[in-house]
Amino acid sequence: MGYPATDIFDIKFIERTKKNLEDFKGENNFTNLINNLIGLIFIPHEYNNKRKRQNISFLKKSISEIEEFANIFSSDQVEIIVDGELVALPKFKYIKDNKALSIEEVKTEDLLRLMRNSFAHANLTPFGEGNIWQGVIIKNYQDKKKERKDKYNFIAVLKRKELEKFAITIADLYLDDAQK
């Protein structure tokens, strides 16, 4: 059987992760989704940073240029239940150089970097009712001092179906570009 060649590790990993997302049936499906999403965020981001794949063009597109991402992130605000209380949060917000940027101004590679940093530093909070997770709040902070004051420079609030769509879209776009 053997292992896949290292020069196509990213492609095989993403194909297998996508299949995992599509085929998984069972308990802890939200945990499985988050685990898969982490892989789908980290691999394209890191492979792009290390220039291991030269033709990953979707990362250079703005969020708004990718229809699925635009549909997910275009709302101004979302109301969710956090710790039993209804709260209103920005659906998507990224502040760079003291300016809030729109989804037209943010590149997909920046979105993945911000999400990667958020996951790497455990800056995510699940929300839902009772023991059922219905989505996650993802935040990024520029430093520990701002984190202690909850002064984030990035927030995204994604419901479960949006997380699934986001993950599958990353996989599809990466595979399309990598196999050109």
Summary of the structure (lengths in Angstrom):
residues: 180
radius of gyration: 16.5
end to end distance: 26.2
largest distance: 53.1
contacts: 501
relative contact order: 0.18
helix: 50%
strand: 24%
